């Protein structure tokens, strides 16, 4: 894990995101995936293995794509509001 920003040199130590990025990621991914699953189920009615083969990788991909960005957003908001540990 990096201790400072490569671009500006900002130290990350005073800014702690804790579990907030995980909670916000679950919230966002859930609001994307669950309606999509329900829509596909209602319109196409595929077999359960098709649903699992489609939505499990989609959920994992969205989670891995969004988690670092949400963490950066939370740390950026802490920096903007001058909230320190």
BELVEN-V839790 format. One record per residue. RES is the residue in three letters. SS is DSSP state (h for helix, s for strand, l for the rest). OMEGA is omega in whole degrees, 0 to 359 (999 if undefined). D_CENTER is the distance of its C-alpha to the mean C-alpha in Angstrom with 2 decimals. Layout:
res:ss:omega:d_center
RES:SS:OMEGA:D_CENTER
RES:SS:OMEGA:D_CENTER
This chain:
res:ss:omega:d_center
UNK:l:180:17.88
UNK:l:177:19.19
UNK:l:178:21.21
UNK:s:181:21.52
UNK:l:178:20.40
UNK:l:185:22.19
UNK:l:187:23.05
UNK:l:179:24.20
UNK:l:180:24.72
UNK:l:178:22.87
UNK:s:181:22.79
UNK:l:187:19.50
UNK:l:182:21.47
UNK:l:185:22.10
UNK:l:181:18.45
UNK:l:179:16.50
UNK:l:181:12.94
UNK:l:184:13.70
UNK:l:184:11.47
UNK:h:179:10.00
UNK:h:179:6.58
UNK:h:179:6.46
UNK:h:180:8.13
UNK:h:177:6.35
UNK:h:177:3.13
UNK:h:180:6.46
UNK:h:183:8.17
UNK:h:181:6.75
UNK:h:178:6.77
UNK:h:179:9.95
UNK:h:176:11.43
UNK:h:189:11.26
UNK:h:185:12.43
UNK:h:177:14.95
UNK:h:178:17.01
UNK:h:177:17.09
UNK:h:181:18.36
UNK:h:179:20.88
UNK:h:179:22.03
UNK:h:180:22.66
UNK:h:182:24.39
UNK:h:185:26.59
UNK:h:186:27.58
UNK:l:182:27.90
UNK:l:179:28.22
UNK:l:175:27.38
UNK:l:183:28.06
UNK:h:180:25.57
UNK:h:177:25.21
UNK:h:178:24.25
UNK:h:181:21.53
UNK:h:180:20.20
UNK:h:180:20.66
UNK:h:192:18.74
UNK:h:178:15.80
UNK:h:176:15.03
UNK:h:178:14.39
UNK:h:178:12.52
UNK:h:179:10.10
UNK:h:180:9.92
UNK:h:178:9.71
UNK:h:180:6.92
UNK:h:181:4.82
UNK:h:179:6.67
UNK:h:186:6.61
UNK:h:186:3.45
UNK:h:180:3.32
UNK:h:180:6.83
UNK:h:178:6.96
UNK:h:177:5.65
UNK:h:177:7.92
UNK:h:178:10.46
UNK:h:180:10.55
UNK:h:178:11.29
UNK:h:176:13.83
UNK:h:177:15.21
UNK:h:177:15.78
UNK:h:178:17.51
UNK:h:181:19.60
UNK:h:181:20.53
UNK:l:179:21.62
UNK:l:176:23.26
UNK:l:181:21.71
UNK:l:180:22.55
UNK:l:999:22.72
